[in-house]
Amino acid sequence: MTTPLTPPGDHTPAYAATDLTTCDTEPIHVPGAIQPHGVLLALTEDAAEVVMASVNAAAMLGIAADDVVGRPLADVLGPEAAAQVELRVVEGFPVEPLLVRLDEVAAGELAGRECDLRVHRSGSRVVVEIEAVEHARATPMTYQSARSAMSRLGASTTVTDLTEQIAREVRSLTGFDRVMVYRFDDEWNGEVVAEERRPDLNPFLGLHYPASDIPAQARRLYTVNWLRLIADISYVPVPLTPILDPGTGTPLDLSHSSLRSVSPMHVEYLSHMGVTASMSVSLVVDGELWGLVACHHYSGPHRPPLDARSAAEFLAHVASPMIADRERADDREAALATQSLLAEITARVSASPEAPLDAMLADPALLALMNATGLAMNFDGVVRTRGQVPDLASLQRMAAVTDHPDRYAIQTSHLAALDPGFAELAPVASGVLRIGASPERWLMWLRPELERVVDWGGDPTNKQLAAAEGPHVRLSPRRSFEQWRQIVRGHSQVWAPWEVEAADVLGRHINGLLLLRSREQIALAESLQRQVVLDRAPDFDGVELVASYEPASSNQLGGDWWDAFELAPGRLALVIGDVAGHGVSAASAMTQLRTALRAYLFEGHSPGDCLDHLDRLMDGLLDVRVATAVVVVLDVVTGEAEIANAGHPPPLLAAPGSVVEVEGEVRPLLGVGEGRAEPVHLELPRGSTLLLYTDGLIERRGSDMAERTGRLHAITSATTADEPLEALLARVLAMQGDTEADDTTVLAVRRT
């Protein structure tokens, strides 16, 4: 069946048939047509000859579309305009439009008029789009006006303030009756979070719209082409001729086209809202569509000048990273507060003369750590609780449904989704964060339901109702945009990633303390250490990173550890350390030191200050003898590294054919309560390797340490810039041989 918007003529666009089954797969990037306020020409790869044209070329350029195809571009637009188009191809398709006057050849509506030309590539074709410049051309965004707009955006301290300013700026630039900022949630439902409008219009602020309103393939297109304009909702699409590219036999991809004809489903959707013209600008955060700046007009067609549209798109590009910064700042603040509270709890539990579990359950901050209202702990069949919790049988059922053999930390904010029988417990336990390695030992924090009122822009279930009427019913956009209110129950506040990590760290810390209790707990501690000190290094952009931890052959519990994590995008923290001794006490101390050091780094302290804080913590609170450590903070982009050393073997900086020890003042061992770390600053060139290791690699009973150190230097200097670090690691570890060794840990990093 055809839609009411099918254009006349023989050239039926690709979207001519749209029904319920094709709603989410409509080929909107290849519509085979454009909007009528401009002309589109598809050229050969050298931009010399026209191979496809929109059929309105006759009216706009004074040349019939069939006559345009196959002609040199200079004959169609004139030599001067054609030369500028060819120059754009040579320059790599800059996004700025060309301003030309078509008075040499064109004899149609555009003859003698100033026109904006946009040039971009689509596959092997060069695409030229031509629009007449509006008489009331907006004042171009100068350096000063752009700087002022950026300053106003930058002055916003929250995401809410920023989105409100975006709406004001875009409405001022484009003159639309209503400008909204529309934000997506994790399920791609949208919410209007900011709005600027004519005073006589009803507000849409706070309304939600279901994910089905913007299908997945439309969202993907929004990340490719940030701006889309519909100058007149009642327009009749202008098809291309020929409808298929003669070189490929497929429709021309118009993903980057500003004139691209839009889905008739979307046009109908907007018409039900009384919209006569619309524009949208994407907000993209970390490569993913975060939201849209949606512009609506209600008093007839509206085509803002291209320079105004370009300015709006420029502001969206400026605002997108600002949104990311505001969100990360909020997250970072909350994460730092959680890390700080976690460090306090673990220090108090470690210093308490009580049994670790008793000390942890009695800690006054344990519920506040997770913003929870209740918790329950099962240790070998004995269940203890704090705060508001359901009955024992319900707790055991919760533990059973959240148990996972391969995951230590598990969380849900919608417990009833795992078992509908839990719906009745929602006022007490809608969210569960559980840690534990077995059904007999677990700790669960509980959150109650967080009742939310969601105001929908029309009933979001209408599409499902239409589907239920039968396959013959054409799927239409929702015809009512009255507010429809839904009360969402059974969901708790979502557990933040740093809360899950804090629970994981706390659980593993407590497990470390429990190692002192029995042989069974020793086996648990061995597993703990393997989970904390991973077998493989994580992957980070811009660096190659390898690591290895091998415990002493006579004892599986030791004090060595390494760590690697991001403090911020492009900023890595690398740590290697060694707690004196072996066995339960060394492994437990290692876990405490690793946790505390992570907390200090996340709080923003420098590597040297982190080691000084750790020394005071060990001397004043933790029952730890002594330890050594090296902390490195690396800027992946510049290669700048800040290194602090507390009694540890110096790192090696290796380039092909050379190796040097990173020299600098080494502060005393950790735990002695005196001394101050002096950092070393250096640059890690691309292709060079920074190697950190514990003394177990070079200290061996019956061996000469100087000789082993020389061997390590020779092995490290022999590496090349293109040799995988895994190969270097294997050669370094081969130094151990088969003789009995101490714990050995190696960490190597190379900028790629």
RODRENMI-227473 format. One record per residue (C-alpha): y, z, x; residue number from 1; chain. Coordinates in steps of 0.2 Angstrom, whole numbers, plus 5000, padded with zeros to 4 digits. Layout:
BEGIN
((Y,Z,X),NUM,'A');
...
//
This chain:
BEGIN
((5000,5000,5000),1,'A');
((5018,4997,5006),2,'A');
((5032,5009,5006),3,'A');
((5048,5005,4997),4,'A');
((5057,5003,5014),5,'A');
((5046,4987,5019),6,'A');
((5059,4974,5025),7,'A');
((5059,4957,5017),8,'A');
((5052,4942,5026),9,'A');
((5036,4938,5035),10,'A');
((5038,4951,5049),11,'A');
((5029,4966,5042),12,'A');
((5032,4981,5053),13,'A');
((5018,4991,5060),14,'A');
((5021,5006,5049),15,'A');
((5021,4996,5032),16,'A');
((5006,5006,5026),17,'A');
((5008,5025,5026),18,'A');
((4996,5036,5016),19,'A');
((4989,5053,5017),20,'A');
((4976,5048,5030),21,'A');
((4989,5041,5042),22,'A');
((5003,5054,5041),23,'A');
((5000,5062,5058),24,'A');
((4994,5046,5067),25,'A');
((5008,5034,5061),26,'A');
((5013,5023,5076),27,'A');
((5031,5028,5076),28,'A');
((5033,5022,5094),29,'A');
((5029,5004,5090),30,'A');
((5037,5001,5072),31,'A');
((5041,4983,5076),32,'A');
((5058,4985,5069),33,'A');
((5075,4992,5073),34,'A');
((5090,4999,5063),35,'A');
((5103,4986,5058),36,'A');
((5118,4993,5066),37,'A');
((5113,4985,5083),38,'A');
((5104,4971,5091),39,'A');
((5089,4972,5102),40,'A');
((5083,4959,5115),41,'A');
((5067,4961,5125),42,'A');
((5068,4951,5142),43,'A');
((5057,4945,5156),44,'A');
((5054,4957,5170),45,'A');
((5069,4950,5180),46,'A');
((5080,4951,5165),47,'A');
((5083,4932,5165),48,'A');
((5075,4926,5149),49,'A');
((5074,4933,5131),50,'A');
((5056,4934,5125),51,'A');
((5058,4945,5109),52,'A');
((5074,4948,5098),53,'A');
((5078,4957,5082),54,'A');
((5080,4945,5067),55,'A');
((5098,4951,5064),56,'A');
((5103,4941,5080),57,'A');
((5109,4927,5069),58,'A');
((5122,4938,5060),59,'A');
((5127,4949,5075),60,'A');
((5127,4936,5089),61,'A');
((5129,4920,5079),62,'A');
((5112,4913,5086),63,'A');
((5097,4913,5075),64,'A');
((5083,4924,5082),65,'A');
((5071,4910,5084),66,'A');
((5083,4901,5094),67,'A');
((5087,4916,5105),68,'A');
((5069,4918,5110),69,'A');
((5066,4908,5126),70,'A');
((5084,4906,5131),71,'A');
((5092,4913,5146),72,'A');
((5101,4929,5144),73,'A');
((5117,4921,5150),74,'A');
((5117,4909,5136),75,'A');
((5115,4923,5123),76,'A');
((5127,4936,5130),77,'A');
((5138,4926,5142),78,'A');
((5136,4926,5161),79,'A');
((5146,4942,5164),80,'A');
((5136,4953,5153),81,'A');
((5120,4945,5159),82,'A');
((5125,4949,5177),83,'A');
((5128,4967,5173),84,'A');
((5112,4969,5164),85,'A');
((5103,4961,5180),86,'A');
((5113,4974,5191),87,'A');
((5106,4988,5180),88,'A');
((5088,4982,5183),89,'A');
((5092,4982,5202),90,'A');
((5100,4999,5201),91,'A');
((5084,5007,5193),92,'A');
((5090,5008,5175),93,'A');
((5104,5021,5175),94,'A');
((5106,5029,5158),95,'A');
((5125,5026,5156),96,'A');
((5129,5012,5144),97,'A');
((5138,4997,5149),98,'A');
((5154,4993,5140),99,'A');
((5156,4974,5138),100,'A');
((5166,4962,5127),101,'A');
((5156,4948,5120),102,'A');
((5169,4934,5119),103,'A');
((5161,4921,5130),104,'A');
((5146,4915,5119),105,'A');
((5143,4926,5104),106,'A');
((5150,4919,5088),107,'A');
((5143,4932,5075),108,'A');
((5150,4949,5070),109,'A');
((5150,4955,5088),110,'A');
((5161,4940,5094),111,'A');
((5176,4946,5103),112,'A');
((5172,4965,5101),113,'A');
((5169,4978,5113),114,'A');
((5151,4983,5114),115,'A');
((5140,4997,5121),116,'A');
((5124,4990,5130),117,'A');
((5110,5001,5134),118,'A');
((5097,4994,5146),119,'A');
((5079,5002,5149),120,'A');
((5062,4997,5154),121,'A');
((5047,4996,5141),122,'A');
((5031,4991,5151),123,'A');
((5035,4975,5159),124,'A');
((5050,4971,5148),125,'A');
((5068,4974,5150),126,'A');
((5075,4980,5134),127,'A');
((5094,4978,5130),128,'A');
((5101,4986,5115),129,'A');
((5119,4981,5109),130,'A');
((5130,4991,5097),131,'A');
((5148,4988,5092),132,'A');
((5160,5001,5098),133,'A');
((5168,5011,5084),134,'A');
((5186,5009,5082),135,'A');
((5188,5028,5081),136,'A');
((5180,5029,5098),137,'A');
((5178,5048,5103),138,'A');
((5187,5054,5119),139,'A');
((5174,5052,5133),140,'A');
((5168,5068,5140),141,'A');
((5178,5070,5156),142,'A');
((5174,5081,5171),143,'A');
((5185,5094,5164),144,'A');
((5179,5094,5146),145,'A');
((5161,5094,5152),146,'A');
((5165,5108,5164),147,'A');
((5173,5118,5149),148,'A');
((5158,5115,5138),149,'A');
((5146,5120,5151),150,'A');
((5157,5136,5154),151,'A');
((5156,5140,5136),152,'A');
((5137,5138,5135),153,'A');
((5135,5148,5151),154,'A');
((5145,5162,5144),155,'A');
((5132,5166,5131),156,'A');
((5121,5180,5136),157,'A');
((5107,5179,5124),158,'A');
((5097,5164,5116),159,'A');
((5105,5168,5100),160,'A');
((5123,5166,5107),161,'A');
((5118,5151,5116),162,'A');
((5110,5141,5101),163,'A');
((5126,5146,5091),164,'A');
((5137,5138,5104),165,'A');
((5126,5123,5105),166,'A');
((5128,5120,5087),167,'A');
((5147,5122,5088),168,'A');
((5148,5110,5103),169,'A');
((5138,5096,5095),170,'A');
((5146,5097,5078),171,'A');
((5163,5096,5087),172,'A');
((5158,5080,5097),173,'A');
((5149,5071,5083),174,'A');
((5157,5076,5066),175,'A');
((5141,5078,5056),176,'A');
((5143,5089,5040),177,'A');
((5129,5101,5046),178,'A');
((5122,5104,5064),179,'A');
((5107,5116,5066),180,'A');
((5097,5122,5080),181,'A');
((5079,5122,5075),182,'A');
((5066,5132,5085),183,'A');
((5047,5130,5086),184,'A');
((5035,5144,5086),185,'A');
((5018,5145,5094),186,'A');
((5010,5136,5079),187,'A');
((5024,5123,5078),188,'A');
((5032,5130,5063),189,'A');
((5051,5128,5064),190,'A');
((5065,5140,5060),191,'A');
((5084,5137,5059),192,'A');
((5091,5149,5072),193,'A');
((5109,5143,5072),194,'A');
((5120,5133,5061),195,'A');
((5137,5125,5060),196,'A');
((5141,5117,5043),197,'A');
((5155,5112,5030),198,'A');
((5160,5128,5021),199,'A');
((5154,5120,5004),200,'A');
((5136,5117,5010),201,'A');
((5122,5130,5006),202,'A');
((5116,5138,5022),203,'A');
((5100,5134,5030),204,'A');
((5101,5148,5043),205,'A');
((5084,5158,5044),206,'A');
((5074,5145,5034),207,'A');
((5057,5140,5041),208,'A');
((5048,5124,5039),209,'A');
((5029,5120,5042),210,'A');
((5022,5112,5057),211,'A');
((5017,5097,5046),212,'A');
((5035,5092,5043),213,'A');
((5036,5086,5061),214,'A');
((5019,5079,5066),215,'A');
((5012,5081,5084),216,'A');
((5015,5063,5088),217,'A');
((5033,5064,5083),218,'A');
((5035,5080,5094),219,'A');
((5028,5070,5109),220,'A');
((5041,5057,5106),221,'A');
((5055,5069,5106),222,'A');
((5051,5074,5124),223,'A');
((5051,5056,5129),224,'A');
((5067,5051,5120),225,'A');
((5079,5066,5118),226,'A');
((5091,5058,5105),227,'A');
((5087,5049,5089),228,'A');
((5100,5043,5076),229,'A');
((5098,5037,5058),230,'A');
((5116,5030,5055),231,'A');
((5112,5026,5036),232,'A');
((5097,5033,5027),233,'A');
((5097,5019,5015),234,'A');
((5095,5005,5029),235,'A');
((5083,4991,5028),236,'A');
((5073,4989,5044),237,'A');
((5076,4974,5055),238,'A');
((5060,4967,5061),239,'A');
((5057,4959,5079),240,'A');
((5052,4941,5082),241,'A');
((5039,4938,5087),242,'A');
((5032,4954,5080),243,'A');
((5020,4955,5095),244,'A');
((5024,4953,5113),245,'A');
((5018,4936,5118),246,'A');
((5013,4942,5135),247,'A');
((5002,4957,5130),248,'A');
((4998,4953,5111),249,'A');
((5004,4971,5107),250,'A');
((5019,4978,5098),251,'A');
((5034,4982,5109),252,'A');
((5034,5000,5114),253,'A');
((5051,5007,5108),254,'A');
((5049,5025,5113),255,'A');
((5065,5024,5123),256,'A');
((5075,5014,5111),257,'A');
((5090,5021,5102),258,'A');
((5089,5008,5088),259,'A');
((5071,5011,5085),260,'A');
((5067,5011,5066),261,'A');
((5061,5028,5060),262,'A');
((5046,5032,5049),263,'A');
((5049,5029,5031),264,'A');
((5041,5046,5028),265,'A');
((5054,5054,5037),266,'A');
((5068,5044,5028),267,'A');
((5061,5049,5012),268,'A');
((5060,5067,5018),269,'A');
((5078,5067,5022),270,'A');
((5083,5058,5006),271,'A');
((5075,5073,4996),272,'A');
((5087,5084,5005),273,'A');
((5102,5073,5000),274,'A');
((5105,5068,5018),275,'A');
((5113,5051,5021),276,'A');
((5113,5050,5040),277,'A');
((5105,5061,5053),278,'A');
((5104,5064,5072),279,'A');
((5093,5075,5082),280,'A');
((5094,5080,5100),281,'A');
((5079,5088,5109),282,'A');
((5079,5105,5118),283,'A');
((5065,5104,5131),284,'A');
((5060,5119,5141),285,'A');
((5047,5118,5155),286,'A');
((5042,5101,5149),287,'A');
((5038,5106,5132),288,'A');
((5048,5104,5116),289,'A');
((5057,5120,5112),290,'A');
((5067,5115,5098),291,'A');
((5079,5102,5091),292,'A');
((5098,5101,5087),293,'A');
((5097,5093,5070),294,'A');
((5112,5085,5063),295,'A');
((5114,5080,5044),296,'A');
((5128,5071,5035),297,'A');
((5129,5070,5016),298,'A');
((5144,5059,5012),299,'A');
((5138,5042,5017),300,'A');
((5133,5033,5033),301,'A');
((5139,5041,5049),302,'A');
((5137,5033,5066),303,'A');
((5145,5044,5080),304,'A');
((5151,5033,5095),305,'A');
((5138,5031,5108),306,'A');
((5149,5041,5121),307,'A');
((5149,5056,5108),308,'A');
((5130,5054,5106),309,'A');
((5128,5053,5125),310,'A');
((5139,5069,5127),311,'A');
((5128,5078,5115),312,'A');
((5113,5073,5124),313,'A');
((5121,5079,5140),314,'A');
((5124,5096,5133),315,'A');
((5106,5097,5127),316,'A');
((5100,5094,5145),317,'A');
((5112,5107,5151),318,'A');
((5107,5120,5138),319,'A');
((5088,5118,5140),320,'A');
((5087,5126,5157),321,'A');
((5099,5139,5151),322,'A');
((5088,5144,5136),323,'A');
((5073,5145,5148),324,'A');
((5084,5157,5160),325,'A');
((5089,5168,5145),326,'A');
((5071,5170,5139),327,'A');
((5064,5173,5156),328,'A');
((5078,5186,5159),329,'A');
((5073,5195,5144),330,'A');
((5055,5194,5148),331,'A');
((5058,5199,5166),332,'A');
((5068,5215,5160),333,'A');
((5054,5220,5149),334,'A');
((5040,5216,5162),335,'A');
((5050,5227,5175),336,'A');
((5051,5241,5163),337,'A');
((5033,5240,5160),338,'A');
((5028,5239,5178),339,'A');
((5039,5254,5182),340,'A');
((5032,5265,5168),341,'A');
((5014,5260,5174),342,'A');
((5018,5265,5192),343,'A');
((5024,5282,5186),344,'A');
((5008,5284,5175),345,'A');
((4996,5279,5189),346,'A');
((5005,5291,5202),347,'A');
((5004,5305,5190),348,'A');
((4986,5302,5186),349,'A');
((4982,5300,5204),350,'A');
((4991,5316,5209),351,'A');
((4984,5327,5195),352,'A');
((4970,5340,5199),353,'A');
((4962,5336,5182),354,'A');
((4949,5323,5179),355,'A');
((4956,5305,5179),356,'A');
((4952,5302,5161),357,'A');
((4959,5318,5155),358,'A');
((4975,5316,5165),359,'A');
((4977,5298,5159),360,'A');
((4975,5303,5140),361,'A');
((4986,5318,5142),362,'A');
((5000,5307,5150),363,'A');
((5015,5307,5138),364,'A');
((5020,5289,5142),365,'A');
((5002,5281,5139),366,'A');
((5007,5275,5121),367,'A');
((5024,5270,5125),368,'A');
((5017,5260,5140),369,'A');
((5010,5247,5127),370,'A');
((5022,5251,5112),371,'A');
((5007,5257,5103),372,'A');
((5005,5270,5089),373,'A');
((4987,5274,5093),374,'A');
((4973,5273,5106),375,'A');
((4955,5277,5107),376,'A');
((4944,5279,5122),377,'A');
((4925,5278,5123),378,'A');
((4917,5285,5139),379,'A');
((4898,5286,5139),380,'A');
((4897,5289,5120),381,'A');
((4911,5301,5119),382,'A');
((4926,5294,5109),383,'A');
((4943,5302,5111),384,'A');
((4959,5297,5102),385,'A');
((4978,5299,5102),386,'A');
((4991,5295,5089),387,'A');
((4987,5286,5072),388,'A');
((4969,5278,5072),389,'A');
((4956,5274,5059),390,'A');
((4939,5283,5057),391,'A');
((4926,5283,5071),392,'A');
((4915,5270,5062),393,'A');
((4930,5258,5061),394,'A');
((4934,5261,5079),395,'A');
((4916,5257,5085),396,'A');
((4916,5241,5074),397,'A');
((4933,5236,5083),398,'A');
((4925,5239,5100),399,'A');
((4910,5228,5095),400,'A');
((4920,5213,5089),401,'A');
((4932,5213,5104),402,'A');
((4919,5215,5117),403,'A');
((4917,5200,5128),404,'A');
((4905,5200,5143),405,'A');
((4916,5189,5154),406,'A');
((4933,5196,5150),407,'A');
((4940,5214,5155),408,'A');
((4956,5213,5145),409,'A');
((4956,5207,5127),410,'A');
((4970,5207,5114),411,'A');
((4973,5201,5096),412,'A');
((4988,5203,5085),413,'A');
((4978,5199,5069),414,'A');
((4962,5209,5069),415,'A');
((4957,5203,5052),416,'A');
((4955,5185,5059),417,'A');
((4940,5192,5069),418,'A');
((4933,5201,5054),419,'A');
((4941,5200,5036),420,'A');
((4934,5218,5033),421,'A');
((4948,5225,5044),422,'A');
((4961,5219,5032),423,'A');
((4961,5236,5024),424,'A');
((4965,5244,5041),425,'A');
((4981,5234,5043),426,'A');
((4993,5248,5041),427,'A');
((4985,5257,5056),428,'A');
((4977,5244,5066),429,'A');
((4982,5225,5064),430,'A');
((4983,5223,5083),431,'A');
((4971,5228,5097),432,'A');
((4972,5228,5116),433,'A');
((4956,5233,5123),434,'A');
((4951,5235,5141),435,'A');
((4933,5238,5147),436,'A');
((4918,5231,5156),437,'A');
((4904,5237,5144),438,'A');
((4901,5242,5126),439,'A');
((4899,5260,5132),440,'A');
((4916,5261,5141),441,'A');
((4932,5255,5133),442,'A');
((4950,5259,5130),443,'A');
((4959,5252,5115),444,'A');
((4978,5253,5111),445,'A');
((4982,5250,5092),446,'A');
((4997,5243,5083),447,'A');
((5000,5243,5064),448,'A');
((5005,5228,5054),449,'A');
((5022,5222,5056),450,'A');
((5027,5216,5039),451,'A');
((5038,5200,5040),452,'A');
((5048,5191,5026),453,'A');
((5047,5172,5030),454,'A');
((5059,5161,5020),455,'A');
((5052,5143,5019),456,'A');
((5063,5128,5015),457,'A');
((5052,5123,5000),458,'A');
((5034,5128,4997),459,'A');
((5025,5123,5013),460,'A');
((5008,5121,5004),461,'A');
((5014,5106,4994),462,'A');
((5006,5093,5005),463,'A');
((4989,5102,5003),464,'A');
((4991,5102,4985),465,'A');
((4995,5083,4985),466,'A');
((4979,5081,4995),467,'A');
((4969,5090,4983),468,'A');
((4974,5078,4969),469,'A');
((4963,5065,4976),470,'A');
((4964,5051,4989),471,'A');
((4974,5039,4978),472,'A');
((4989,5051,4978),473,'A');
((5002,5045,4990),474,'A');
((5008,5059,5002),475,'A');
((5026,5062,4999),476,'A');
((5038,5074,5008),477,'A');
((5041,5090,4999),478,'A');
((5053,5086,4984),479,'A');
((5060,5104,4983),480,'A');
((5070,5112,4996),481,'A');
((5073,5128,4986),482,'A');
((5070,5144,4996),483,'A');
((5052,5149,4995),484,'A');
((5049,5167,5001),485,'A');
((5032,5173,5009),486,'A');
((5028,5190,5015),487,'A');
((5017,5189,5030),488,'A');
((5005,5204,5032),489,'A');
((4991,5209,5043),490,'A');
((4999,5204,5059),491,'A');
((5006,5216,5072),492,'A');
((5019,5213,5085),493,'A');
((5011,5201,5098),494,'A');
((5005,5209,5115),495,'A');
((5016,5202,5129),496,'A');
((5008,5195,5144),497,'A');
((5015,5209,5155),498,'A');
((5007,5222,5143),499,'A');
((4990,5214,5145),500,'A');
((4992,5214,5164),501,'A');
((4998,5232,5164),502,'A');
((4983,5237,5153),503,'A');
((4972,5228,5165),504,'A');
((4979,5236,5181),505,'A');
((4979,5253,5173),506,'A');
((4961,5252,5168),507,'A');
((4956,5246,5185),508,'A');
((4966,5260,5193),509,'A');
((4957,5273,5183),510,'A');
((4940,5265,5187),511,'A');
((4945,5267,5205),512,'A');
((4948,5286,5203),513,'A');
((4931,5287,5193),514,'A');
((4922,5281,5209),515,'A');
((4922,5299,5215),516,'A');
((4910,5305,5201),517,'A');
((4893,5297,5204),518,'A');
((4883,5283,5211),519,'A');
((4885,5273,5195),520,'A');
((4903,5274,5197),521,'A');
((4902,5268,5215),522,'A');
((4894,5252,5209),523,'A');
((4908,5250,5196),524,'A');
((4920,5252,5210),525,'A');
((4912,5238,5220),526,'A');
((4915,5227,5205),527,'A');
((4933,5233,5203),528,'A');
((4937,5228,5221),529,'A');
((4930,5211,5219),530,'A');
((4940,5208,5203),531,'A');
((4956,5215,5211),532,'A');
((4953,5206,5228),533,'A');
((4948,5189,5222),534,'A');
((4936,5177,5230),535,'A');
((4949,5163,5229),536,'A');
((4968,5162,5230),537,'A');
((4977,5156,5214),538,'A');
((4985,5139,5213),539,'A');
((5004,5138,5215),540,'A');
((5015,5122,5215),541,'A');
((5022,5117,5232),542,'A');
((5010,5127,5243),543,'A');
((4992,5126,5249),544,'A');
((4985,5144,5249),545,'A');
((4968,5151,5254),546,'A');
((4961,5168,5256),547,'A');
((4945,5178,5259),548,'A');
((4939,5196,5259),549,'A');
((4923,5201,5267),550,'A');
((4918,5219,5267),551,'A');
((4909,5228,5281),552,'A');
((4891,5224,5281),553,'A');
((4886,5242,5281),554,'A');
((4897,5247,5266),555,'A');
((4903,5237,5251),556,'A');
((4918,5247,5248),557,'A');
((4933,5246,5259),558,'A');
((4952,5247,5260),559,'A');
((4956,5229,5264),560,'A');
((4966,5219,5251),561,'A');
((4977,5203,5249),562,'A');
((4988,5198,5235),563,'A');
((4998,5183,5230),564,'A');
((5009,5180,5215),565,'A');
((5025,5173,5208),566,'A');
((5041,5184,5208),567,'A');
((5050,5169,5200),568,'A');
((5047,5150,5199),569,'A');
((5046,5144,5217),570,'A');
((5047,5161,5224),571,'A');
((5030,5169,5230),572,'A');
((5025,5186,5236),573,'A');
((5011,5187,5249),574,'A');
((5003,5203,5254),575,'A');
((4989,5209,5266),576,'A');
((4985,5227,5269),577,'A');
((4972,5239,5275),578,'A');
((4969,5257,5270),579,'A');
((4960,5267,5284),580,'A');
((4942,5271,5280),581,'A');
((4928,5265,5269),582,'A');
((4920,5270,5253),583,'A');
((4926,5276,5237),584,'A');
((4942,5284,5243),585,'A');
((4947,5269,5253),586,'A');
((4944,5257,5238),587,'A');
((4953,5269,5226),588,'A');
((4968,5271,5237),589,'A');
((4969,5252,5240),590,'A');
((4970,5249,5221),591,'A');
((4984,5262,5220),592,'A');
((4994,5254,5234),593,'A');
((4992,5237,5228),594,'A');
((4998,5242,5210),595,'A');
((5013,5251,5217),596,'A');
((5017,5238,5229),597,'A');
((5017,5225,5215),598,'A');
((5028,5236,5204),599,'A');
((5041,5238,5219),600,'A');
((5041,5219,5221),601,'A');
((5043,5215,5203),602,'A');
((5058,5227,5202),603,'A');
((5067,5216,5215),604,'A');
((5065,5226,5231),605,'A');
((5065,5217,5247),606,'A');
((5049,5217,5257),607,'A');
((5055,5230,5269),608,'A');
((5061,5242,5255),609,'A');
((5044,5240,5247),610,'A');
((5035,5246,5262),611,'A');
((5047,5260,5264),612,'A');
((5045,5265,5245),613,'A');
((5026,5264,5248),614,'A');
((5027,5275,5263),615,'A');
((5036,5289,5253),616,'A');
((5025,5287,5238),617,'A');
((5009,5290,5249),618,'A');
((5017,5304,5258),619,'A');
((5023,5313,5243),620,'A');
((5011,5309,5229),621,'A');
((4996,5299,5233),622,'A');
((4981,5307,5242),623,'A');
((4980,5293,5255),624,'A');
((4978,5295,5273),625,'A');
((4986,5280,5281),626,'A');
((4987,5261,5278),627,'A');
((4995,5246,5286),628,'A');
((5002,5231,5277),629,'A');
((5012,5215,5279),630,'A');
((5023,5208,5265),631,'A');
((5030,5190,5264),632,'A');
((5042,5183,5251),633,'A');
((5042,5164,5253),634,'A');
((5054,5152,5245),635,'A');
((5043,5137,5242),636,'A');
((5057,5124,5241),637,'A');
((5067,5129,5257),638,'A');
((5053,5137,5267),639,'A');
((5063,5152,5270),640,'A');
((5052,5168,5272),641,'A');
((5056,5186,5274),642,'A');
((5042,5196,5282),643,'A');
((5041,5215,5284),644,'A');
((5026,5223,5294),645,'A');
((5020,5241,5293),646,'A');
((5008,5244,5308),647,'A');
((4998,5228,5304),648,'A');
((4993,5214,5316),649,'A');
((5007,5202,5317),650,'A');
((5005,5186,5307),651,'A');
((5003,5169,5316),652,'A');
((5014,5154,5314),653,'A');
((5004,5139,5318),654,'A');
((5009,5120,5320),655,'A');
((4998,5107,5326),656,'A');
((4995,5111,5345),657,'A');
((5004,5127,5345),658,'A');
((5003,5145,5338),659,'A');
((5015,5160,5340),660,'A');
((5015,5178,5334),661,'A');
((5029,5182,5322),662,'A');
((5038,5194,5332),663,'A');
((5049,5208,5326),664,'A');
((5051,5227,5324),665,'A');
((5035,5234,5316),666,'A');
((5038,5250,5306),667,'A');
((5026,5265,5308),668,'A');
((5010,5266,5298),669,'A');
((5011,5269,5279),670,'A');
((5008,5287,5274),671,'A');
((5017,5296,5289),672,'A');
((5033,5298,5279),673,'A');
((5045,5292,5292),674,'A');
((5052,5276,5300),675,'A');
((5061,5261,5292),676,'A');
((5055,5243,5290),677,'A');
((5066,5229,5298),678,'A');
((5063,5212,5291),679,'A');
((5060,5196,5300),680,'A');
((5067,5180,5293),681,'A');
((5060,5163,5298),682,'A');
((5058,5145,5291),683,'A');
((5040,5139,5287),684,'A');
((5041,5120,5290),685,'A');
((5031,5109,5280),686,'A');
((5014,5106,5287),687,'A');
((5015,5123,5297),688,'A');
((5003,5137,5293),689,'A');
((5007,5155,5291),690,'A');
((4991,5166,5294),691,'A');
((4989,5184,5290),692,'A');
((4973,5194,5294),693,'A');
((4967,5212,5295),694,'A');
((4961,5220,5311),695,'A');
((4943,5218,5307),696,'A');
((4944,5200,5313),697,'A');
((4949,5204,5331),698,'A');
((4942,5222,5333),699,'A');
((4923,5222,5336),700,'A');
((4913,5235,5344),701,'A');
((4906,5229,5361),702,'A');
((4919,5214,5361),703,'A');
((4935,5212,5370),704,'A');
((4950,5212,5358),705,'A');
((4961,5201,5369),706,'A');
((4947,5188,5371),707,'A');
((4945,5188,5352),708,'A');
((4963,5187,5349),709,'A');
((4964,5172,5361),710,'A');
((4950,5163,5352),711,'A');
((4959,5166,5335),712,'A');
((4975,5158,5343),713,'A');
((4965,5143,5349),714,'A');
((4957,5140,5332),715,'A');
((4973,5142,5323),716,'A');
((4983,5130,5334),717,'A');
((4969,5117,5333),718,'A');
((4973,5114,5315),719,'A');
((4982,5098,5309),720,'A');
((4995,5096,5295),721,'A');
((4982,5086,5285),722,'A');
((4967,5097,5288),723,'A');
((4963,5107,5272),724,'A');
((4966,5126,5274),725,'A');
((4948,5129,5268),726,'A');
((4942,5121,5284),727,'A');
((4953,5132,5295),728,'A');
((4948,5147,5285),729,'A');
((4929,5143,5288),730,'A');
((4932,5141,5307),731,'A');
((4942,5158,5308),732,'A');
((4928,5167,5298),733,'A');
((4915,5160,5309),734,'A');
((4922,5171,5323),735,'A');
((4913,5186,5315),736,'A');
((4895,5179,5319),737,'A');
((4880,5190,5314),738,'A');
((4886,5206,5322),739,'A');
((4890,5221,5312),740,'A');
((4909,5220,5307),741,'A');
((4923,5229,5299),742,'A');
((4931,5224,5283),743,'A');
((4939,5207,5286),744,'A');
((4953,5199,5276),745,'A');
((4962,5182,5279),746,'A');
((4976,5174,5270),747,'A');
((4984,5158,5275),748,'A');
((4998,5148,5267),749,'A');
((5005,5130,5270),750,'A');
((5020,5121,5261),751,'A');
((5014,5105,5255),752,'A');
//
